[in-house]
């Protein structure tokens, strides 16, 4: 489709007489049609509508340009002309006819524009600007052969509000060591989604926070480091948790949204730093990658994600340059809602890893 070029149009006084005469003829035919000569007038009007010279001069009269300038004015095809062209040059239904100009000159969304959809809840003493993170253009990726993703659970006993589909009895408030009902089950689902998209994943299903909660991060770190040594192909490490938000009287909040008509648990990316004093020199790389993932998630499912959370703790993320923690729902959500959320998350994560 030809673009209208910017130009200084000439006045209507320079238009030749035939354009005005042709319009008068069309008006006369219209009056004749109203007076009872409809078949004859309709045939004549159709002929005018298909006449490119008439359409061009009519458009010239409208825009106030001279006939020699009309090449610079975009003239839309009439429906009748389009049908005639299609009849002469039929196309298959699936045929795509590209423009002769193959260069895509559409504007690229800037990091600042993207940042408008990415919110960072910063609990550290560092400055964290979403636009700067996105401008770094760093991403979680899956390259090469062998396992690419490691999934584990520092607090594997975290579970959800029981429902009809998952009617377990918690060993304590929203906790259980039964991996059919805690976040290990959520990790199973994430692994399934990734592998369905061709991304091999290793899932550590070990419970590190029971029977003793204290020291869970030390115990999980040891296993993560051993696994990374065993599978050097792993590029991304994910610690899957569920959040806990309580009212003053101890009731559990749920973090939910509605997607495709179904109640779904919201998720939250958590990125650690060295602000608490522990060694973690490359946390900014993790933050940049998490911001890129958050942008893709927000673009795909605008209500699925809570704001990205930047924390003083490092959460074992110093073990690799590509690591994050994800909170899948809260203790007030059900397992059904959590599984819906992690499936959507997994599909978008797959896109990010592969693209």
GUDO-826644 format. One record per residue (C-alpha): x, y, z. Coordinates in steps of 0.25 Angstrom, whole numbers, plus 5000, padded with zeros to 4 digits. Each point is the difference from the previous one (the first is absolute). Example, Ala and Ser with C-alpha at 12.3 -4.5 7.8 and 13.67 -1.06 7.14 Angstrom:
504949825031 500650144998 
//
This chain:
500050005000 500650134996 500250105011 499550154998 501350084999 500150135008 499950124990 499550144999 498749994992 499650104990 498750075000 498749954994 500150114989 501049924992 499149884998 499549984986 498650014996 499849854997 500049965014 498850105004 499349964987 500149855004 499550025014 498850084994 499749884991 500049915012 499050095007 499150004988 500049854999 499749995015 498850104998 499549924988 500149875008 499150065011 499050044989 499849864996 501149974991 500749915010 500549894991 500650094990 500650095010 500649895008 500749944989 500650144996 500450035015 500749865001 500850034987 500450145006 500449935013 500949904993 500650114991 501450035007 500050144993 498750045006 500549965014 501350064999 499450144995 499049995011 501049985010 500850114994 498850105002 499849955014 501550025004 500250134992 501149954991 500350014985 499949874992 501549994998 500150005015 499049885002 501149905000 500450055014 498549985005 499649865005 498849964992 499249885006 499549894991 498549994999 499449875004 499549974986 501550034995 500549915010 499049894996 500450014986 501549995003 499849885009 499249934988 501150034991 501149965009 499449905010 500849965013 500049885008 499450025014 501349995007 500850084991 500850125006 500450114990 501250085007 500250144997 501150034989 500750085012 500449885009 500750095010 499350015013 500050145005 499049995011 500650075013 500649915010 499450015014 501150075009 500549955014 499350115006 498649974993 500249855005 500350045014 498750075001 499449855001 501149955010 499950045015 501149975009 499749995015 501450045005 500349965015 501550034999 500950135001 500449994985 499350084989 499249904991 499550064987 499249914991 500350084987 501549985003 499849855003 499349994987 501050084992 501049905004 499349904991 500449885008 499149875000 499949865006 500349914988 500149854997 501149974991 500749874996 499849855004 499749945013 499150065012 499850154999 499250035012 500149965015 498750005009 500149985015 499350045013 500750065012 498750005007 499449884994 499049975011 499250134996 498649964996 498750074997 498550015005 499449864998 498949994990 499149894994 501149964990 501150005010 499449965014 501249985008 500250025015 501150105003 501149955010 500050155005 499450134994 500149984985 501149915000 500249854997 501149914996 499149924991 500650054986 498649974993 499550135008 501150095002 500950094991 500749884995 498849964992 500050144994 501549984996 499549874993 499050084992 501150104996 500949894996 498949944991 499750134993 501550034997 500249864995 498850014991 500650124994 501349924997 500850065012 500749895009 499950025015 500549945013 499050005011 500649985014 498849955008 500750005014 499450075012 501050095007 499250075010 499449885008 500249945010 500950125003 499650144994 501350075004 501249984990 499149974988 500750094991 501449945004 499549864997 499350044987 501350074995 500849885002 499149924991 499950114990 501550014999 500249854998 498950004990 500750114992 501349935000 499349874995 499350084989 500850124995 499050024989 499050065010 499850154997 498850035009 499849975014 498650025006 499649995015 498549975001 499250055012 498750055004 499850135008 499350025013 499150125003 499250015013 499050095005 500150055014 499149895005 500849904993 499249974988 500749974987 499950094988 500049954986 500750074988 499049974989 499650054986 499149964990 500549944986 499249944990 498850005009 500749925011 500650045014 501549994999 501150025010 500950124998 501549985000 501150095004 501550004996 501050025011 501450054998 501150005011 501250095001 501250025009 499350115008 500049915012 501549985000 500149874994 500849974987 499250024987 500850094991 499249974987 498650035006 499750114990 500149904988 498949915007 499250135002 500150044985 499649864995 498850005010 499650134995 500049954986 499249885004 499050095008 499850084988 499649884991 499149955010 499350135002 499850024985 499449864999 499249995013 499950145006 499449965013 500849875003 501250065006 500250085013 501150115000 501449954999 500649995014 501450045002 500549965014 501350015009 500149855001 500749924989 499149885000 501249914995 499950084987 501550025001 500249864995 499850044985 499850124992 498649964996 499149975012 498750055006 499049965011 498649994996 498850015010 498849924994 498850055007 499850025015 499649915011 498550054998 500049944986 499749864996 500949904993 499050014988 500350154999 501549985002 500049904988 499350094991 500950115003 501349924998 499549944987 499950144994 501350045006 500749884994 499550034986 500550145001 501349965006 500249904989 499850114990 501150095007 501049885001 499949964986 499950144994 
//
